[in-house]
Amino acid sequence: MSDKPSEAEPRRSEPGDGGGAKGSAGEGSEGGGDAVRGRAVALTKKPAADADEPEDAVPASYSGEVSSKGGADEDDSDGEDVDWGYPVAQSAWGFADLQAQPPAPVRPATLWAALATGVLSMLLLADGLALNLMLVAIPAALAAYFAAQSAGRGPRRWTLVWGVGGLALLTVPALRDADWPTFLAVVAAVAAGSLALHGGRTWTGVLFGPIGLYTSVLTGPVWGWRGLRERFGSARGNVGPVLRALAVAAVLLLVFGALFAGADAAFADLLGGLIPDASVSGGPWHLVLLVLGLVGALAAAHTAAAPVQWDRVEVPPGRERGRVEWALPLIVLVVLFAAFNAVQLAVLFGGYDTVLEKTGQSYAEYARQGFWQLLLVTLLTLLVIVFALRWAPRDGARDWTLVRAVLGTLCVLTLVVVASAVRRMDMYVEAYGLTRLRISVLAVELWLGLVIVLIMAAGVWGPRWLPRAVMASAAAGVLAFGLVSPDGLVAERNVERYVATSNDGEEGKFDVDYARGLSADAVPALDRLEEPLRSCALEPIARELKKENKPWYATSWGEARARGILEDRPLSTEADWSECLRLRDEFQYR
């Protein structure tokens, strides 16, 4: 085994061991120091390749092993285990010691940022989610940044990527009124924020990172309370003046703000829109939001100060299989994929009419029957690739070439399956219209195709960047999904279908009931319909907007735009309930 001292970091000196200078019995001091350093290397570093390993051996990145430098990226010249550059305590690989070291004491800046997060949560989040979520996230991010600085961690490239990406995802609630893309964006933002706090470049790092963030929900407040007691204990004389200054400022704002509001109605309206509602009736809920904001900010700060080193979790490679045992099932699967894709190409060039005539299916039935099966095929293919890589032969360069050839061919054929699934969904939408479910599964299918492309690229340039690339593509997909406004796309596509199916004097196909269940993001597209169909589709959305009187920070851009459209073109009085029922029945049986 290779045991180069230059590849290992020197063991830290422990009390009583004389800095590792004393040797064991029968050995000199120098020999003993080498032995201790050798044991430190064995504990902190993965075994290097055998000295007699052939030159055409499979790269360590293919076999799942980490290089002697800790698997750092090319830009991480120091080879540290986390993106922030935190000094890692030396310990054995595995689940035993994943915490780098205890967090540094809490800085006053961290406590003030956490307090600001709690106060903003109490004042802004009670009315819903929109721009207020971004306003709350900014001081929480500052608290994590200050805590990381105290711990000696500095931001790196991927830290900034995850942090900026998480904040960008929080723009979706500020822009869109629909709840479901907002939920996806918030979940993705939490995952991106967790990766920014922990770092992580392996699959265990990017998948288990959020676990460390959730465990800090318990340890973070305790850590913050301990630091608060230390700060107050050493600086009690400075607390009184600060509290008195804040009280005087609050009284001045209250008195003069009330006088100015009474003197001018326009200023009173402006002040009422700017000042959050903190009524007594909502006191318990505001208190809960205050606690949630404080706990969340302290949990993020504690994670930044002492992240869990999930990259240290070692996943043992799967048992190596022989070439025939491994390759034969995959080659059979590749042949099956090739035969299916040949049929798809024949259908593409020969036309669907010939196939439908032979199968006896309608145009819509052919599309509906195929999409869900092809989506499942794509998912199962990814699982096959994962297990194939774990059990692949790893004896040398020939095995590596075989793996890349077989799995590369399977990936290329899977991309054809993805294209066929997308085409079938397009046919299905032409026949039945677009819905939230259909646009969601279509987006998932497109993302799975992107993952397959990334796997192919990893087979050429190495897989070290693949975990973070897959997670980044997922976050970018959620962001793009929210920014394009799925409810707006659903309404726009269905309105276009209605116009395309309309004949001379005869109305086209349109699902009125489904359109009435969309959010305010669909108003611009539904506004293009003719009366009374327009008012029937917009009536529940207009009623909901009139009922909600949210402040500016809890109102999305989609809601504000919908209100402006409905104010410029109010609903028609001719569209009463009986007329809407008649239109619904007509479209239902058309």
N, C-alpha and C positions, 0 to 999 in steps of 0.2 A: 504493500500500500504506500502511496505517496504521502510523505509527512514533511513538507517543506515548512520550516519555521517562518519564512516570509509571508506565507499565506494565512497565518493565524495572528489574531490579536493577542498581546500579552495579557496574562491573567491579572486581574486586579489584586492588589495586595490586601490580605485579610489580617485582622489583628491577631498577633501571636504566631503567625507563620513565618515571620521574618522576611516577608516579601518573596517567599518561594526560594530562598537561597539555601536553606538547609536541605540536605539530601537524606535519604533513608540509610539504614544500616548497611555498611560495606560499600557505600558510595560517597564520592566527594561532593562538595557543595555544588560544584558546577553540574555534575551528573544529576544530582537531585533536582536542581532547578529545571534541567531539561525534561526530567520525568514529569514534574508538575505541569510544565508548559504543555507537554504532550497530552496529559490528561485534560487540560483546559481545551486544547484543540478538539479532542474527542467529544467533549461535552457541548461545545459551541458550534462546531462546523460539521457539515455533512461529509462523509468519507469521499475522498477524491478517487478518481478512476485508478484502477490497477495499473501498476507500472508496465506490466506485460500486455496491456490491452492493445489490440491491433489498431492501426491508424484509421481503418475504415469503420471503427465502432460507431454505434448509434449515438448521436448527440445527447447530452444530458437533458436538454429541453424536451426531447422526444420521449425519453424513458420516464419523465416525471420527476427526476432528481433535480436538486438545487445545486448550483455551482458553489464552489468554495467561497465565493464572495457574497453569498447570501442571496443570489438571484436578483441583484439590483439591475436597474435599467442602465442603458449606456450613459444617460446623463447623470446617473447617481454614482459618481466616481468613488464616493466613500463607502458604498455598499451597505448603507444602513437599511434597517428593515421596515421603516415607515417613511411615508412621503414627507413628513414634517421635519425629519432629521433629528429625531429624539434619541438621546443616548440610551442604548438598549443594554439591560443587564444580561450578563452571560449566564445561560442555563441550558439544560438539556432540551432537546426538541420534543414536542408532544403537548399534551393538555396540562401538564403539571404546573408550569410556570409561564403563563401567558401575559401576566401583567409586567410591564417593563420595570416600574418602581413606584413607590408611593408618590402621590401628586405633590407638587410644590405648594407652599402656603398661598392662601388666596390674596390676590392683590386688591386694593381698594377699587381700582378701575373695573375689575371683574364683578365686584359686589354692586357697584353703581349700575353697570350694564345689566346685570340680572334684575336689579330693582326696577330699572326702566322697562325691561321686558314684562315684568309682572304688572306694572301700572298701566302700560299700553294695552296689555291683554284685557285688563279689567275695564278699561274705558272704551276700547274699540271693537272687541270681538263679540260683544253681546248681540249685535244687530245682524250678524251674518258674516260671510267671508267675501272679501273683495280686495281692494288695495290695502285694507287694514292688516291683512296677513303679512304682506311685505313689510309694512311699518313695524310690526312686532318682530319679524325675523331679523331685522338689521341689528338691533341691540343684542339679541341673542348671539348672533355671529360675532359681534364685537367682544362679548364676554368670553366666548371660546378662544378668540384671537389673543386676548390679554392673558388668559390662563395658559395658553400654549407658550407665549413669550416667557412667562415666569418659569415654566418647566424647561426652557432651553430649546424649544422646538421652533423651527423656522418654516414658513410655507414654501412648498416646492411647486413644480409645474402641475402635477396631477392634483395637488391640494387646491390650487386655484381653479382648475377645471371643474372639480366636483363642487366647490363652493359657489362659483359663478353659475354653474348649471343648476344647482338647487335654487338659487335666488331667481334665475330665469323661469324655472317651472312655476314659481309663485306668481308670475304674471298672468297665468291662465285664469285663476279666480278673479283677477282684476279686469279681465277682458270679456269673459264668457259668463252667461247667466246659467247655463246648464250645469246640473249638479254632478253628473257622472264624469265628464272630463275634468272637473275641478277635483273630485275625489282621487282620480288617477294621478293628477299632477301633484297633489299634496303628498300622497304616498311615495311617489318617485322623488319628490324633494327631500323627504325624510331620509330615504335611502342614499341619495347623493350627499346629503349633509353628513350622514354617518361615515361614508367613505372619505369625506374631507377630513373628518376628525380622526379616524383610525389610520388612514393610509390603506394599504393592502394592494397587492399585485397578483396574488394567487387566487385560485378558485375559493379556497377556504376563507381568504381575506375578504373578498368581495361579497360572498354569500352569508358569512356569519357576522359581518361588521355591525349590522343593526342590533345584534344581541348585546354587544358591549354597550351600546347607547342606552338600551332599555335597563340594563343592570345599574347604570349610573343614576337612574331615577331614584334609587334608594340611597346610594352612596354619595351622590352629589349634594343633596341638601344637608347631610351630616357634615360633609367637608366644608360647605359654605357656612354653616352655623358655627363650626369650630373656628374658622377664620374670622367670622364676625365678632365672636367673643374675644378673640385675641386683639382685634383692632380696637374694640371699644374699651377693653381693659387697659390698653396702653395710651389711649388718647381720649379719655373721658372729658378732659377740659375743652376739647375742640368740638364736641358734639352739641353742646348747648347753644353756642352762637349760630351754628348752621341751622338748627331747628327753629330758633327764634327768627332768623332771616327768612326762612321758608314760610313761617306763619304770617309774618308781616306782609310778604309779597302776596300771599293768598288773600289776605284781608283787603289789600289795596286793589287787586284785580276784581274782587267781588263787588266792592263798593262802587268804584268808578265804572266798571263794566255795566252794573245795573243802572247807573245814572245815564250813561251814554245810550243804553238800549231804550230807556224811557224817553230820551230826547229825540230819537230818530228811529222810525219803524224799519227803514231799510237796514240800518246797522243792527237792529234787533234780530231781523231775519238772518243776516250774515252771522251774527254771534250764535244764534241758535243752531245754524248749520255746522259751525266749526266746533262748538263745545259738545262733547259726547254726553249722552244721557246717563246720569248717575243717580237715578231716582231711588227712593227708599224701597219701593216695591220690588225692585230688581236687585236689592242688596245681597241676598244669599248667592245668586248666580254670579254677580260681579265678584264676590269674595272667592268663589270657586275658580273663576278665570284668573284672579290675581295669584292664587296658589299654583295653578297650572302653569302660568307664565314663569313664576319664580323657579318652580321645580324643573321645568323644561330648560331654562337658561342655565341653571346650575348643573344639570345633568350633561348638557353640551360642554360646559366649561370643564367639568371633571373629566369627561372623556378626552378632551383636548389635552389636559394636563397629564393624564395617565391612561393612554389608550391600551386596549387589549390587543396583544400581538397575535392576531389570528393567522397571520402568515407562518407562524411557527408550528402550527398544527400539521403534522406529517401524515399524508395520505399514502399508505403503502401501495406500490404498483400491483396490478393484477398479475396472476400467474401467466407466464409466457406460454403460448401455444405453438405447436409446430406449424410449418408453413401450410401443409395440406389441410390440417384441421381448422386452421384459421381462415384460409383463403377460399376454400371450396364453397362454404355457405354464402359467402359474400359475392362470389362470382356468379352463383346461381341467381342471387337477388339482382345483380346487375343485369343479367340477361332478361329477367322478368321486367325490370324497369325499361330496358331497351325495347322490348316488344310492345309494352304499353305506349311508350312515347312514339313508336312508329305508327301505331293506330291513331294517336292524336294528330300527328302530322298529316296522315291521310285524310282525316276528317277536316283539318284546316284547309287543305288544298282541294279536297273533293267536295266540300260544302256539307253543311249539317242536314240538308234535305235528304240526301241519300241515306245517311245514317238513321235519321228519324223514320224514314220509310221502312228500313229493315227492322228496326227495333219496335215500331209501333207506338213510340212515345211521342208526346207533344214536345214543343220547343222548350217550354218551361219545365216540364218533368225531367227532360234530359239534363238540364242545367242543375235543377235542385237535387237530383239523385247523385250527381258527381261531386259537387263541391265539398260536402262534409267528409266524404270518404277520402278525398285528396288532401284535405287539411289533416286528417288523422294520419295519412301516409307520411306527410312531412314531419309531424311530431315523432312518429315511430322511427323514421329514418335518422333523426338526430340522436335518439336513444341507441340505435344500432351503432352509430359512429362512436358514441361515447364508450360503449362496452367493447367495441372492436379495438379502440386505441388501448384500452386497459389490458386486453389479452393478446395484443399483437406480438409477433416474434421480434426479438431485439438483439439478435446475434451479431449483426454487422450492417454494412452499407447496403448489401443486397436485400436484407429484410426491410430496411427503411425504404428502399426504392419500391419494393412490392407493396408496402402499406400505402405509400403515396399514390401509386398507380391505381390500386383497387378502390381506395376511398375517394380519390379524386374523381374517378369515373362515376362512382355512385353519387357524388355531390353534383356533378354536371347534369346527370340524368334527373336528379331531384329538382334542380332548377327548372327543368322542362315541366315537371309535375306542378310546380308552383305556378308557372305561367298558365298551365291548363286550368288550374283551380281558379285563378283570377279571371280568366276568360269565362268560365262557367258562372261565376258570381255576376259578371257583367250581363250575361244572358238572363240570369234570374232577375236582376234588377230591372231590365227592360220589360220583363213580363209582369212583374208584381210590384215594382217600385222599390225605393230605398228605405231602409229602416235603421234604427240604431244598432240592432243586433247584427245586421248584415254589414254595415260599414265597420263595426268593431272587429268581426272575425276576418274581414278582408284586410284590415290593418295588421292583424296578428299574422296572417299568412304572408304578407309582404315583409314583415319583420323577420319571420322565420327564414325567408329566402335570403335576407341580408345576413343572417347568422351563418347560413351555409356558405355564402361568399367569403365571410371572415374566416371560416374554418379552412376553406381552400387556400386563402392567403397565408394562414398560419402554417399550412403544410409546405409552403415555399420559403417563407422568411422566418419560421420558428414560432412557437406558441406562447412565448413569455408574455406578450402583450395582449393575448386573446381574452383573458377574463375581463380586464378593464375595458377592452374594446366592445365586448358584448354588452356589458353594463352601460357603457356610454351610449351605445346605439339604442338600448331600451329607453334610457332617459330622454334622448333626443327624439325618439319616436313618440313618446308621451307628450313632449313639448309641442312637436309639430301637430299631433292629433288635436291638442287643445287650441292651438293658434288658428287652425283652419276652420274651426267652429263646426263640429259634426252635426249639430242640430240645424245649422244654417245650410250645410251641404245636403242633408236629408230633405229639407223643405225645397231647396233650389232644384234638386234632381226630380222631385215629384211634380213640381210645377212645370218643369220642362217636359216631363212625360205627359202631363195633362194637355199642354199646348200641342205636342206632337200627335196625340191620339184624337184631337178634336177635328171633326169634319165640318162640312158646310152646314151650319145651323144646328149641329149636334155636339154636345159637350163630350169631352174626353174622359179618361179614367183618372180618378183622384180619390184618395182615402181621406174623407173629411174627419172622421173620428180620430185617426192617427195624427193628423195635422193639429187638431185641437189639444193634443197632449204634449206638444213640443214646448220648448222654453222660448224666452224672449229673443234668443239668437235667431229664431226662424222668422221673425217679423219682416225683415227686409224682403225675403223671398216670397212670403205669403201675401205681402202687400201688392204684388203684381197680378193677383187673381182679380177677376171681374166680380162685381156685385151680382147677387147677394152671397156668392160663394166666399168672397174675401172676408166679409164680416162674420160669417158663420165659422170660418177657420180661426179668426183672430179674437173672437169674443171671449173665450176663457183666459187667454193671455192678457187681454186688456183689463179684464176684471181683476186678475191677480196683481197686475201692476198698479191699478188704482187702489187696491187694498193695502199694498205695502208702501210705507212711507219711510224709507231708509235714509239715513244720513249719507253724505257724500262719500265717506270712507268705506261704507258697506254697500255701495251701489256699483255694479259692474258697468263697463262700457257698453255691453250688449243691452242691459236694461235701459241705460240713458238713451241709446240710439232708438230703441223700440218706443220709448215714451215720446221722443221727438216726432217719429213717423206717425204715431197715433194722434198726436196733437195736431199735426198738419192735415191729416186725413182721418177724421173721426169715423167711427163705425156707422153704417147705414141703419136707419130706423126701420127699413123694410125687412131686414134680416131678423125676424122674430123666431121664436123657438119652433113653431110649426113649420116655417119655411126651411129651417135647418134640418129638421127631421125628414122632410120630403127629399131634400138634396142627399141626405145620407142614405136613404133607402134607394134612391135612383142609382147612386154610384156603387152601392153594395151589390146590386144585381146586374151591373153593366159588364 
